[in-house]
C-alpha cells in the first residue's frame, strides 16, 4: 500500500511539498506525483493518510496494491 498525497505540474513545488512530509516524487505521466510508502499494513497507510490530510492535502488517498 502506498499513499498519493498530491499531484503537481511543477517539479520544484512537488519537491518542496514532498520534503515537508518525507515523501517521494515521481513523474509516471504528465504530472509530478507526491507519494508516501509503501506501508506494510493498512493501519500504517491510514496513519500516513491522516498526516497528509492534516498537512492540508485533503485529496490524499491510499492506493491499492497492484
Beta strands, then each sheet from edge to edge (+ up, - down):
strand 1: 2-8
strand 2: 24-26
strand 3: 32-37
strand 4: 61-63
sheet 1: 2+ 3- 1+ 4-
end
